[in-house]
Amino acid sequence: MKRQTIALPFSLLFIAITLAVVDAFSAGGWTPIKNMNDTQAIEIAEFAITENNKQASSNLELDSIVKGLERDAGDNKNYQLVLTVKGGKADEQYEADVNVSGNLKALILFVPLKG
């Protein structure tokens, strides 16, 4: 009987910790952007291309947003977008990662995707 009395609190503690960890990962997880024509998604995509054009001295233009993910990280919001662009050698797809904190945006990554 004593073993069961000791085992029960440890089992409950294990379950509580497991639920807390799962909840923490769920809260910070990536969620798909449902509407690629949403003004916010387009604004983020245009920002990524404009910043890349400044850094790489290129003249790319947004053709479309293929898919995207967003993650709410407290005061920051992160976006991962797959974009089809015009203006390069041919229409190409790029991954663009952007961090948004209030009115500030930062381009984290802008790389061509290999087809």
KOLFI-508629 format. One record per atom (N, C-alpha, C): x, y negated, z negated; residue number from 1; atom name; residue in three letters. Coordinates in pm, whole numbers, plus 32768, in hexadecimal, padded with zeros to 4 digits. Atoms other than C-alpha are relative to their C-alpha. Layout:
! KOLFI-508629
<px: X py: Y pz: Z pos: NUM site: CA code: ALA> .
...
//
This chain:
! KOLFI-508629
<px: 8052 py: 8077 pz: 8000 pos: 1 site: N code: MET> .
<px: 8000 py: 8000 pz: 8000 pos: 1 site: CA code: MET> .
<px: 8056 py: 7F82 pz: 8000 pos: 1 site: C code: MET> .
<px: 7FA9 py: 8073 pz: 8008 pos: 2 site: N code: LYS> .
<px: 8120 py: 7F15 pz: 7FB1 pos: 2 site: CA code: LYS> .
<px: 803B py: 7FDD pz: 8089 pos: 2 site: C code: LYS> .
<px: 7FCB py: 8018 pz: 7F7B pos: 3 site: N code: ARG> .
<px: 81B1 py: 7F40 pz: 810F pos: 3 site: CA code: ARG> .
<px: 7F9D py: 7FB5 pz: 8057 pos: 3 site: C code: ARG> .
<px: 8067 py: 8043 pz: 7FB0 pos: 4 site: N code: GLN> .
<px: 806A py: 7ED8 pz: 81AE pos: 4 site: CA code: GLN> .
<px: 7FF0 py: 7F6F pz: 7FD4 pos: 4 site: C code: GLN> .
<px: 800F py: 8087 pz: 8035 pos: 5 site: N code: THR> .
<px: 8056 py: 7DA6 pz: 80CB pos: 5 site: CA code: THR> .
<px: 8073 py: 7FA7 pz: 8031 pos: 5 site: C code: THR> .
<px: 7F8C py: 804D pz: 7FD1 pos: 6 site: N code: ILE> .
<px: 81B4 py: 7D38 pz: 8133 pos: 6 site: CA code: ILE> .
<px: 7FFC py: 7FF2 pz: 8098 pos: 6 site: C code: ILE> .
<px: 8000 py: 8002 pz: 7F6E pos: 7 site: N code: ALA> .
<px: 8189 py: 7D90 pz: 82A3 pos: 7 site: CA code: ALA> .
<px: 7F98 py: 7F9F pz: 8039 pos: 7 site: C code: ALA> .
<px: 806B py: 8056 pz: 7FCD pos: 8 site: N code: LEU> .
<px: 8046 py: 7CCB pz: 82CD pos: 8 site: CA code: LEU> .
<px: 802B py: 7F6E pz: 800D pos: 8 site: C code: LEU> .
<px: 7FD4 py: 808C pz: 7FEE pos: 9 site: N code: PRO> .
<px: 80DA py: 7B6F pz: 8285 pos: 9 site: CA code: PRO> .
<px: 8067 py: 7FEF pz: 8070 pos: 9 site: C code: PRO> .
<px: 7F9D py: 8008 pz: 7F95 pos: 10 site: N code: PHE> .
<px: 8200 py: 7BB6 pz: 836D pos: 10 site: CA code: PHE> .
<px: 7FBE py: 800D pz: 8089 pos: 10 site: C code: PHE> .
<px: 8049 py: 7FF2 pz: 7F82 pos: 11 site: N code: SER> .
<px: 8113 py: 7C28 pz: 847F pos: 11 site: CA code: SER> .
<px: 7FB6 py: 7F80 pz: 8024 pos: 11 site: C code: SER> .
<px: 8048 py: 807D pz: 7FE8 pos: 12 site: N code: LEU> .
<px: 8040 py: 7AEF pz: 8458 pos: 12 site: CA code: LEU> .
<px: 8061 py: 7F90 pz: 8025 pos: 12 site: C code: LEU> .
<px: 7F9B py: 8065 pz: 7FE1 pos: 13 site: N code: LEU> .
<px: 8179 py: 7A16 pz: 845B pos: 13 site: CA code: LEU> .
<px: 8033 py: 8012 pz: 808F pos: 13 site: C code: LEU> .
<px: 7FD1 py: 7FE3 pz: 7F78 pos: 14 site: N code: PHE> .
<px: 81F5 py: 7AC1 pz: 8599 pos: 14 site: CA code: PHE> .
<px: 7F99 py: 7FD3 pz: 8068 pos: 14 site: C code: PHE> .
<px: 806B py: 8029 pz: 7FA3 pos: 15 site: N code: ILE> .
<px: 80A5 py: 7A88 pz: 8645 pos: 15 site: CA code: ILE> .
<px: 7FF8 py: 7F68 pz: 8008 pos: 15 site: C code: ILE> .
<px: 8007 py: 8092 pz: 8002 pos: 16 site: N code: ALA> .
<px: 809E py: 791A pz: 85DA pos: 16 site: CA code: ALA> .
<px: 8074 py: 7FC1 pz: 804D pos: 16 site: C code: ALA> .
<px: 7F8B py: 8035 pz: 7FB8 pos: 17 site: N code: ILE> .
<px: 81FF py: 78DB pz: 865C pos: 17 site: CA code: ILE> .
<px: 7FF2 py: 8019 pz: 8096 pos: 17 site: C code: ILE> .
<px: 8014 py: 7FDF pz: 7F73 pos: 18 site: N code: THR> .
<px: 81B2 py: 798B pz: 87A4 pos: 18 site: CA code: THR> .
<px: 7F9C py: 7FA1 pz: 8041 pos: 18 site: C code: THR> .
<px: 8066 py: 805B pz: 7FCA pos: 19 site: N code: LEU> .
<px: 8079 py: 78B8 pz: 87D8 pos: 19 site: CA code: LEU> .
<px: 8036 py: 7F72 pz: 800C pos: 19 site: C code: LEU> .
<px: 7FC6 py: 8087 pz: 7FFB pos: 20 site: N code: ALA> .
<px: 8138 py: 7778 pz: 8789 pos: 20 site: CA code: ALA> .
<px: 8061 py: 7FF2 pz: 8075 pos: 20 site: C code: ALA> .
<px: 7FA1 py: 8004 pz: 7F91 pos: 21 site: N code: VAL> .
<px: 824A py: 77CC pz: 8884 pos: 21 site: CA code: VAL> .
<px: 7FB7 py: 8000 pz: 8086 pos: 21 site: C code: VAL> .
<px: 804E py: 7FFC pz: 7F84 pos: 22 site: N code: VAL> .
<px: 814F py: 7825 pz: 8995 pos: 22 site: CA code: VAL> .
<px: 7FBC py: 7F7A pz: 8018 pos: 22 site: C code: VAL> .
<px: 8043 py: 8082 pz: 7FF4 pos: 23 site: N code: ASP> .
<px: 8090 py: 76E1 pz: 8951 pos: 23 site: CA code: ASP> .
<px: 8064 py: 7F94 pz: 8029 pos: 23 site: C code: ASP> .
<px: 7F9A py: 8064 pz: 7FDE pos: 24 site: N code: ALA> .
<px: 81D1 py: 7614 pz: 8966 pos: 24 site: CA code: ALA> .
<px: 8028 py: 800A pz: 8092 pos: 24 site: C code: ALA> .
<px: 7FDC py: 7FEF pz: 7F74 pos: 25 site: N code: PHE> .
<px: 822E py: 76AA pz: 8AB6 pos: 25 site: CA code: PHE> .
<px: 7F8D py: 7FD9 pz: 805C pos: 25 site: C code: PHE> .
<px: 8073 py: 8024 pz: 7FAE pos: 26 site: N code: SER> .
<px: 80CD py: 767A pz: 8B3E pos: 26 site: CA code: SER> .
<px: 7FF2 py: 7F6A pz: 800B pos: 26 site: C code: SER> .
<px: 8011 py: 8091 pz: 8001 pos: 27 site: N code: ALA> .
<px: 80C5 py: 750A pz: 8ADD pos: 27 site: CA code: ALA> .
<px: 8062 py: 7FBC pz: 805D pos: 27 site: C code: ALA> .
<px: 7F9B py: 8040 pz: 7FAD pos: 28 site: N code: GLY> .
<px: 8205 py: 74BB pz: 8B9B pos: 28 site: CA code: GLY> .
<px: 800D py: 803F pz: 8089 pos: 28 site: C code: GLY> .
<px: 7FF6 py: 7FB9 pz: 7F82 pos: 29 site: N code: GLY> .
<px: 81BB py: 7594 pz: 8CC9 pos: 29 site: CA code: GLY> .
<px: 7FDA py: 7FAD pz: 8079 pos: 29 site: C code: GLY> .
<px: 801F py: 8041 pz: 7F82 pos: 30 site: N code: TRP> .
<px: 819B py: 7533 pz: 8E33 pos: 30 site: CA code: TRP> .
<px: 7F74 py: 8026 pz: 802D pos: 30 site: C code: TRP> .
<px: 8085 py: 7FE6 pz: 7FCA pos: 31 site: N code: THR> .
<px: 8041 py: 7513 pz: 8ECC pos: 31 site: CA code: THR> .
<px: 7FFD py: 7FD1 pz: 8092 pos: 31 site: C code: THR> .
<px: 8008 py: 8027 pz: 7F73 pos: 32 site: N code: PRO> .
<px: 7FF0 py: 7507 pz: 903F pos: 32 site: CA code: PRO> .
<px: 7FB4 py: 7F7C pz: 8011 pos: 32 site: C code: PRO> .
<px: 804B py: 8077 pz: 7FDA pos: 33 site: N code: ILE> .
<px: 7F85 py: 73BB pz: 90D4 pos: 33 site: CA code: ILE> .
<px: 7F95 py: 802F pz: 8061 pos: 33 site: C code: ILE> .
<px: 806E py: 7FC9 pz: 7FB1 pos: 34 site: N code: LYS> .
<px: 7E2F py: 740B pz: 9160 pos: 34 site: CA code: LYS> .
<px: 7FE6 py: 7FB3 pz: 8081 pos: 34 site: C code: LYS> .
<px: 801F py: 8053 pz: 7F8B pos: 35 site: N code: ASN> .
<px: 7E05 py: 72E7 pz: 9252 pos: 35 site: CA code: ASN> .
<px: 807F py: 7FBC pz: 8032 pos: 35 site: C code: ASN> .
<px: 7F85 py: 8038 pz: 7FCA pos: 36 site: N code: MET> .
<px: 7F35 py: 729C pz: 9328 pos: 36 site: CA code: MET> .
<px: 7FEB py: 7F74 pz: 803B pos: 36 site: C code: MET> .
<px: 801F py: 8085 pz: 7FCB pos: 37 site: N code: ASN> .
<px: 7E85 py: 7164 pz: 93AE pos: 37 site: CA code: ASN> .
<px: 7FE1 py: 7F9C pz: 7F92 pos: 37 site: C code: ASN> .
<px: 8015 py: 8059 pz: 8072 pos: 38 site: N code: ASP> .
<px: 7E64 py: 70D0 pz: 9251 pos: 38 site: CA code: ASP> .
<px: 8061 py: 7F8B pz: 8009 pos: 38 site: C code: ASP> .
<px: 7FAB py: 8077 pz: 7FF3 pos: 39 site: N code: THR> .
<px: 7EEA py: 6F6C pz: 9247 pos: 39 site: CA code: THR> .
<px: 807E py: 8009 pz: 7FAB pos: 39 site: C code: THR> .
<px: 7F8A py: 7FF2 pz: 8057 pos: 40 site: N code: GLN> .
<px: 7FD3 py: 6FBF pz: 9124 pos: 40 site: CA code: GLN> .
<px: 8068 py: 805C pz: 8040 pos: 40 site: C code: GLN> .
<px: 7FA3 py: 7FA3 pz: 7FBF pos: 41 site: N code: ALA> .
<px: 806B py: 70E9 pz: 91DD pos: 41 site: CA code: ALA> .
<px: 8044 py: 7FBD pz: 8077 pos: 41 site: C code: ALA> .
<px: 7FC6 py: 8046 pz: 7F8C pos: 42 site: N code: ILE> .
<px: 809C py: 7017 pz: 9317 pos: 42 site: CA code: ILE> .
<px: 8063 py: 7F95 pz: 7FD3 pos: 42 site: C code: ILE> .
<px: 7FA6 py: 8067 pz: 8035 pos: 43 site: N code: GLU> .
<px: 8137 py: 6EFD pz: 924A pos: 43 site: CA code: GLU> .
<px: 8085 py: 803C pz: 7FD3 pos: 43 site: C code: GLU> .
<px: 7F86 py: 7FBC pz: 802F pos: 44 site: N code: ILE> .
<px: 822F py: 6FEF pz: 91AA pos: 44 site: CA code: ILE> .
<px: 8052 py: 8030 pz: 8079 pos: 44 site: C code: ILE> .
<px: 7FBA py: 7FCF pz: 7F88 pos: 45 site: N code: ALA> .
<px: 8285 py: 7089 pz: 92FF pos: 45 site: CA code: ALA> .
<px: 8043 py: 7F8C pz: 804B pos: 45 site: C code: ALA> .
<px: 7FC7 py: 8076 pz: 7FBB pos: 46 site: N code: GLU> .
<px: 82B8 py: 6F31 pz: 939F pos: 46 site: CA code: GLU> .
<px: 8078 py: 7FC9 pz: 7FB2 pos: 46 site: C code: GLU> .
<px: 7F90 py: 802E pz: 8053 pos: 47 site: N code: PHE> .
<px: 8394 py: 6ECA pz: 927A pos: 47 site: CA code: PHE> .
<px: 807B py: 8058 pz: 8018 pos: 47 site: C code: PHE> .
<px: 7F90 py: 7FA3 pz: 7FEE pos: 48 site: N code: ALA> .
<px: 846A py: 7004 pz: 92A2 pos: 48 site: CA code: ALA> .
<px: 8046 py: 7FE9 pz: 8086 pos: 48 site: C code: ALA> .
<px: 7FC6 py: 8015 pz: 7F7B pos: 49 site: N code: ILE> .
<px: 849C py: 6FC7 pz: 9415 pos: 49 site: CA code: ILE> .
<px: 8048 py: 7F7A pz: 8008 pos: 49 site: C code: ILE> .
<px: 7FC1 py: 8084 pz: 8000 pos: 50 site: N code: THR> .
<px: 84E7 py: 6E54 pz: 93E8 pos: 50 site: CA code: THR> .
<px: 8084 py: 8001 pz: 7FB6 pos: 50 site: C code: THR> .
<px: 7F84 py: 7FF7 pz: 804E pos: 51 site: N code: GLU> .
<px: 85EA py: 6E9D pz: 92DA pos: 51 site: CA code: GLU> .
<px: 8069 py: 8051 pz: 804A pos: 51 site: C code: GLU> .
<px: 7FA1 py: 7FB0 pz: 7FB3 pos: 52 site: N code: ASN> .
<px: 8689 py: 6FAD pz: 93AE pos: 52 site: CA code: ASN> .
<px: 8037 py: 7FB0 pz: 8075 pos: 52 site: C code: ASN> .
<px: 7FD2 py: 8051 pz: 7F8F pos: 53 site: N code: ASN> .
<px: 8697 py: 6EC1 pz: 94D8 pos: 53 site: CA code: ASN> .
<px: 8069 py: 7F9A pz: 7FD4 pos: 53 site: C code: ASN> .
<px: 7F9E py: 8060 pz: 8034 pos: 54 site: N code: LYS> .
<px: 8750 py: 6DC1 pz: 9402 pos: 54 site: CA code: LYS> .
<px: 8085 py: 8045 pz: 7FE3 pos: 54 site: C code: LYS> .
<px: 7F87 py: 7FB9 pz: 802A pos: 55 site: N code: GLN> .
<px: 8847 py: 6EC1 pz: 937B pos: 55 site: CA code: GLN> .
<px: 804A py: 803F pz: 8076 pos: 55 site: C code: GLN> .
<px: 7FC2 py: 7FB5 pz: 7F92 pos: 56 site: N code: ALA> .
<px: 8884 py: 6F7D pz: 94C1 pos: 56 site: CA code: ALA> .
<px: 8008 py: 7FB0 pz: 8081 pos: 56 site: C code: ALA> .
<px: 8004 py: 8055 pz: 7F87 pos: 57 site: N code: SER> .
<px: 885F py: 6E5A pz: 95B6 pos: 57 site: CA code: SER> .
<px: 7FB7 py: 8047 pz: 8072 pos: 57 site: C code: SER> .
<px: 8050 py: 7FBB pz: 7F9B pos: 58 site: N code: SER> .
<px: 8754 py: 6F20 pz: 966D pos: 58 site: CA code: SER> .
<px: 7F7E py: 7FB4 pz: 8018 pos: 58 site: C code: SER> .
<px: 807B py: 8044 pz: 7FDC pos: 59 site: N code: ASN> .
<px: 8607 py: 6EC2 pz: 9703 pos: 59 site: CA code: ASN> .
<px: 7F8D py: 8065 pz: 8006 pos: 59 site: C code: ASN> .
<px: 8069 py: 7F9C pz: 8003 pos: 60 site: N code: LEU> .
<px: 851D py: 6FDB pz: 969E pos: 60 site: CA code: LEU> .
<px: 7F7A py: 7FC0 pz: 7FDE pos: 60 site: C code: LEU> .
<px: 8088 py: 802D pz: 801D pos: 61 site: N code: GLU> .
<px: 83A4 py: 6FAD pz: 9691 pos: 61 site: CA code: GLU> .
<px: 7FAD py: 8078 pz: 7FD5 pos: 61 site: C code: GLU> .
<px: 8058 py: 7F96 pz: 802E pos: 62 site: N code: LEU> .
<px: 829A py: 7078 pz: 95DF pos: 62 site: CA code: LEU> .
<px: 7FA0 py: 802A pz: 806F pos: 62 site: C code: LEU> .
<px: 8064 py: 7FC8 pz: 7FA6 pos: 63 site: N code: ASP> .
<px: 81D2 py: 715B pz: 96C2 pos: 63 site: CA code: ASP> .
<px: 7F8E py: 803A pz: 7FAE pos: 63 site: C code: ASP> .
<px: 8068 py: 7FC5 pz: 8056 pos: 64 site: N code: SER> .
<px: 811B py: 7227 pz: 95B9 pos: 64 site: CA code: SER> .
<px: 803E py: 8039 pz: 7F81 pos: 64 site: C code: SER> .
<px: 7FD9 py: 7FB9 pz: 807A pos: 65 site: N code: ILE> .
<px: 812A py: 72BA pz: 945E pos: 65 site: CA code: ILE> .
<px: 7FCD py: 808E pz: 800F pos: 65 site: C code: ILE> .
<px: 8025 py: 7F74 pz: 7FEB pos: 66 site: N code: VAL> .
<px: 812C py: 7434 pz: 9483 pos: 66 site: CA code: VAL> .
<px: 7FC7 py: 803B pz: 7F7F pos: 66 site: C code: VAL> .
<px: 802F py: 7FD0 pz: 8083 pos: 67 site: N code: LYS> .
<px: 810B py: 748A pz: 9312 pos: 67 site: CA code: LYS> .
<px: 8048 py: 7FB2 pz: 7F94 pos: 67 site: C code: LYS> .
<px: 7FC2 py: 8049 pz: 806D pos: 68 site: N code: GLY> .
<px: 815B py: 73FC pz: 91C0 pos: 68 site: CA code: GLY> .
<px: 7FDA py: 8037 pz: 7F79 pos: 68 site: C code: GLY> .
<px: 8017 py: 7FDC pz: 808C pos: 69 site: N code: LEU> .
<px: 8177 py: 743E pz: 904E pos: 69 site: CA code: LEU> .
<px: 8018 py: 7F85 pz: 7FAB pos: 69 site: C code: LEU> .
<px: 7FE8 py: 806D pz: 805E pos: 70 site: N code: GLU> .
<px: 8162 py: 734F pz: 8F2A pos: 70 site: CA code: GLU> .
<px: 8008 py: 8039 pz: 7F74 pos: 70 site: C code: GLU> .
<px: 7FF0 py: 7FD5 pz: 808C pos: 71 site: N code: ARG> .
<px: 81C6 py: 736E pz: 8DBF pos: 71 site: CA code: ARG> .
<px: 7FFD py: 7F85 pz: 7FA9 pos: 71 site: C code: ARG> .
<px: 800A py: 806E pz: 8061 pos: 72 site: N code: ASP> .
<px: 8161 py: 7289 pz: 8CA5 pos: 72 site: CA code: ASP> .
<px: 805F py: 8020 pz: 7F8E pos: 72 site: C code: ASP> .
<px: 7F9B py: 7FEA pz: 8068 pos: 73 site: N code: ALA> .
<px: 8289 py: 726A pz: 8BB9 pos: 73 site: CA code: ALA> .
<px: 7FFF py: 7F8A pz: 7F9E pos: 73 site: C code: ALA> .
<px: 800C py: 806E pz: 805F pos: 74 site: N code: GLY> .
<px: 820B py: 7172 pz: 8AB7 pos: 74 site: CA code: GLY> .
<px: 7FF8 py: 7F7B pz: 8046 pos: 74 site: C code: GLY> .
<px: 7FFD py: 8084 pz: 7FC0 pos: 75 site: N code: ASP> .
<px: 8269 py: 7013 pz: 8B28 pos: 75 site: CA code: ASP> .
<px: 8028 py: 8007 pz: 8093 pos: 75 site: C code: ASP> .
<px: 7FD4 py: 7FEF pz: 7F75 pos: 76 site: N code: ASN> .
<px: 82F0 py: 709C pz: 8C71 pos: 76 site: CA code: ASN> .
<px: 7FA3 py: 805D pz: 804A pos: 76 site: C code: ASN> .
<px: 8046 py: 7FA3 pz: 7FAA pos: 77 site: N code: LYS> .
<px: 824A py: 7145 pz: 8D93 pos: 77 site: CA code: LYS> .
<px: 8061 py: 8027 pz: 806F pos: 77 site: C code: LYS> .
<px: 7FA5 py: 7FCE pz: 7F9B pos: 78 site: N code: ASN> .
<px: 8311 py: 721E pz: 8E82 pos: 78 site: CA code: ASN> .
<px: 7FB2 py: 8038 pz: 8076 pos: 78 site: C code: ASN> .
<px: 803F py: 7FD0 pz: 7F86 pos: 79 site: N code: TYR> .
<px: 82B8 py: 7270 pz: 8FE9 pos: 79 site: CA code: TYR> .
<px: 8065 py: 804E pz: 8052 pos: 79 site: C code: TYR> .
<px: 7FB3 py: 7FB4 pz: 7F9E pos: 80 site: N code: GLN> .
<px: 833D py: 737A pz: 90D4 pos: 80 site: CA code: GLN> .
<px: 7FA9 py: 8008 pz: 807D pos: 80 site: C code: GLN> .
<px: 804E py: 8005 pz: 7F85 pos: 81 site: N code: LEU> .
<px: 82C7 py: 7341 pz: 9238 pos: 81 site: CA code: LEU> .
<px: 804C py: 8041 pz: 8072 pos: 81 site: C code: LEU> .
<px: 7FC9 py: 7FD3 pz: 7F81 pos: 82 site: N code: VAL> .
<px: 8301 py: 73F3 pz: 9381 pos: 82 site: CA code: VAL> .
<px: 7FC3 py: 7FA6 pz: 806A pos: 82 site: C code: VAL> .
<px: 802B py: 8065 pz: 7FA1 pos: 83 site: N code: LEU> .
<px: 82F1 py: 72ED pz: 9492 pos: 83 site: CA code: LEU> .
<px: 802B py: 8025 pz: 808E pos: 83 site: C code: LEU> .
<px: 7FD8 py: 7FFC pz: 7F74 pos: 84 site: N code: THR> .
<px: 82EF py: 72F9 pz: 960C pos: 84 site: CA code: THR> .
<px: 801C py: 7F70 pz: 8028 pos: 84 site: C code: THR> .
<px: 7FD8 py: 8089 pz: 7FDD pos: 85 site: N code: VAL> .
<px: 83AA py: 71C9 pz: 9690 pos: 85 site: CA code: VAL> .
<px: 801D py: 7FF6 pz: 8096 pos: 85 site: C code: VAL> .
<px: 7FDC py: 801F pz: 7F75 pos: 86 site: N code: LYS> .
<px: 83E3 py: 7125 pz: 97E3 pos: 86 site: CA code: LYS> .
<px: 8078 py: 7FA1 pz: 7FFC pos: 86 site: C code: LYS> .
<px: 7F94 py: 8060 pz: 7FF6 pos: 87 site: N code: GLY> .
<px: 8510 py: 7063 pz: 9858 pos: 87 site: CA code: GLY> .
<px: 808A py: 803D pz: 7FFB pos: 87 site: C code: GLY> .
<px: 7F7E py: 7FBC pz: 8000 pos: 88 site: N code: GLY> .
<px: 8624 py: 7160 pz: 982F pos: 88 site: CA code: GLY> .
<px: 8017 py: 803F pz: 8088 pos: 88 site: C code: GLY> .
<px: 7FE6 py: 7FB8 pz: 7F84 pos: 89 site: N code: LYS> .
<px: 86A3 py: 7250 pz: 9937 pos: 89 site: CA code: LYS> .
<px: 7F7F py: 803D pz: 8036 pos: 89 site: C code: LYS> .
<px: 8083 py: 7FC6 pz: 7FDF pos: 90 site: N code: ALA> .
<px: 854E py: 72F9 pz: 9934 pos: 90 site: CA code: ALA> .
<px: 7FAC py: 7FF5 pz: 7F83 pos: 90 site: C code: ALA> .
<px: 8053 py: 8000 pz: 8078 pos: 91 site: N code: ASP> .
<px: 8426 py: 7305 pz: 984E pos: 91 site: CA code: ASP> .
<px: 8035 py: 806D pz: 7FA3 pos: 91 site: C code: ASP> .
<px: 7FC5 py: 7FA4 pz: 8060 pos: 92 site: N code: GLU> .
<px: 84B6 py: 73A5 pz: 9718 pos: 92 site: CA code: GLU> .
<px: 7FB3 py: 7FF9 pz: 7F7D pos: 92 site: C code: GLU> .
<px: 803A py: 8001 pz: 8085 pos: 93 site: N code: GLN> .
<px: 8440 py: 7406 pz: 95BF pos: 93 site: CA code: GLN> .
<px: 806D py: 7FE8 pz: 7F99 pos: 93 site: C code: GLN> .
<px: 7FA5 py: 8022 pz: 806D pos: 94 site: N code: TYR> .
<px: 84E4 py: 737F pz: 9486 pos: 94 site: CA code: TYR> .
<px: 7FBB py: 801A pz: 7F7C pos: 94 site: C code: TYR> .
<px: 8031 py: 7FFF pz: 808A pos: 95 site: N code: GLU> .
<px: 84BF py: 73BC pz: 9314 pos: 95 site: CA code: GLU> .
<px: 8029 py: 7F7C pz: 7FC2 pos: 95 site: C code: GLU> .
<px: 7FE5 py: 807E pz: 8046 pos: 96 site: N code: ALA> .
<px: 84A1 py: 7279 pz: 9250 pos: 96 site: CA code: ALA> .
<px: 7FD3 py: 8010 pz: 7F70 pos: 96 site: C code: ALA> .
<px: 8020 py: 7FFE pz: 808F pos: 97 site: N code: ASP> .
<px: 84AD py: 726F pz: 90D3 pos: 97 site: CA code: ASP> .
<px: 8009 py: 7F71 pz: 7FCD pos: 97 site: C code: ASP> .
<px: 8008 py: 8089 pz: 8030 pos: 98 site: N code: VAL> .
<px: 8442 py: 7129 pz: 9031 pos: 98 site: CA code: VAL> .
<px: 7FD3 py: 8000 pz: 7F6F pos: 98 site: C code: VAL> .
<px: 8027 py: 8014 pz: 808B pos: 99 site: N code: ASN> .
<px: 842F py: 70C0 pz: 8EC4 pos: 99 site: CA code: ASN> .
<px: 7FC0 py: 7F77 pz: 7FF4 pos: 99 site: C code: ASN> .
<px: 8047 py: 807E pz: 8013 pos: 100 site: N code: VAL> .
<px: 8334 py: 6FB3 pz: 8E62 pos: 100 site: CA code: VAL> .
<px: 7FF1 py: 7FE8 pz: 7F6B pos: 100 site: C code: VAL> .
<px: 800D py: 8028 pz: 808C pos: 101 site: N code: SER> .
<px: 8343 py: 6EFD pz: 8D15 pos: 101 site: CA code: SER> .
<px: 7FC7 py: 7F72 pz: 7FFF pos: 101 site: C code: SER> .
<px: 8043 py: 8082 pz: 7FF9 pos: 102 site: N code: GLY> .
<px: 8246 py: 6DE3 pz: 8CFF pos: 102 site: CA code: GLY> .
<px: 8002 py: 7FCD pz: 808E pos: 102 site: C code: GLY> .
<px: 7FF6 py: 8039 pz: 7F79 pos: 103 site: N code: ASN> .
<px: 8289 py: 6D00 pz: 8E29 pos: 103 site: CA code: ASN> .
<px: 8084 py: 8022 pz: 8045 pos: 103 site: C code: ASN> .
<px: 7F7D py: 7FDD pz: 7FC8 pos: 104 site: N code: LEU> .
<px: 83E7 py: 6D8E pz: 8E61 pos: 104 site: CA code: LEU> .
<px: 7FFC py: 8088 pz: 8042 pos: 104 site: C code: LEU> .
<px: 7FF6 py: 7F81 pz: 7FB8 pos: 105 site: N code: LYS> .
<px: 8428 py: 6E9D pz: 8F62 pos: 105 site: CA code: LYS> .
<px: 8093 py: 801B pz: 801C pos: 105 site: C code: LYS> .
<px: 7F76 py: 7FD9 pz: 7FE0 pos: 106 site: N code: ALA> .
<px: 8569 py: 6F5E pz: 8F9C pos: 106 site: CA code: ALA> .
<px: 7FFD py: 807A pz: 805B pos: 106 site: C code: ALA> .
<px: 7FF2 py: 7F8F pz: 7FA6 pos: 107 site: N code: LEU> .
<px: 85BE py: 7040 pz: 90BF pos: 107 site: CA code: LEU> .
<px: 806B py: 805D pz: 7FC6 pos: 107 site: C code: LEU> .
<px: 7FA5 py: 7F9F pz: 803D pos: 108 site: N code: ILE> .
<px: 865E py: 7176 pz: 9029 pos: 108 site: CA code: ILE> .
<px: 8042 py: 8057 pz: 806B pos: 108 site: C code: ILE> .
<px: 7FCF py: 7FA3 pz: 7F9A pos: 109 site: N code: LEU> .
<px: 8683 py: 7250 pz: 915E pos: 109 site: CA code: LEU> .
<px: 7FB7 py: 7FE6 pz: 8083 pos: 109 site: C code: LEU> .
<px: 803C py: 8009 pz: 7F7B pos: 110 site: N code: PHE> .
<px: 8647 py: 7232 pz: 92D4 pos: 110 site: CA code: PHE> .
<px: 8058 py: 8054 pz: 805C pos: 110 site: C code: PHE> .
<px: 7FAE py: 7FA4 pz: 7FB2 pos: 111 site: N code: VAL> .
<px: 86C4 py: 735C pz: 939C pos: 111 site: CA code: VAL> .
<px: 7FAC py: 8042 pz: 806E pos: 111 site: C code: VAL> .
<px: 8049 py: 7FBA pz: 7F96 pos: 112 site: N code: PRO> .
<px: 8667 py: 73FD pz: 94E8 pos: 112 site: CA code: PRO> .
<px: 7FEA py: 8092 pz: 7FD9 pos: 112 site: C code: PRO> .
<px: 801E py: 7F73 pz: 8017 pos: 113 site: N code: LEU> .
<px: 85C1 py: 7550 pz: 94D1 pos: 113 site: CA code: LEU> .
<px: 8027 py: 804E pz: 807C pos: 113 site: C code: LEU> .
<px: 7FD7 py: 7FAB pz: 7F91 pos: 114 site: N code: LYS> .
<px: 8651 py: 7661 pz: 95A6 pos: 114 site: CA code: LYS> .
<px: 7F87 py: 8051 pz: 802E pos: 114 site: C code: LYS> .
<px: 8075 py: 7FBA pz: 7FC9 pos: 115 site: N code: GLY> .
<px: 8548 py: 76F9 pz: 968B pos: 115 site: CA code: GLY> .
<px: 8024 py: 8087 pz: 8023 pos: 115 site: C code: GLY> .
//
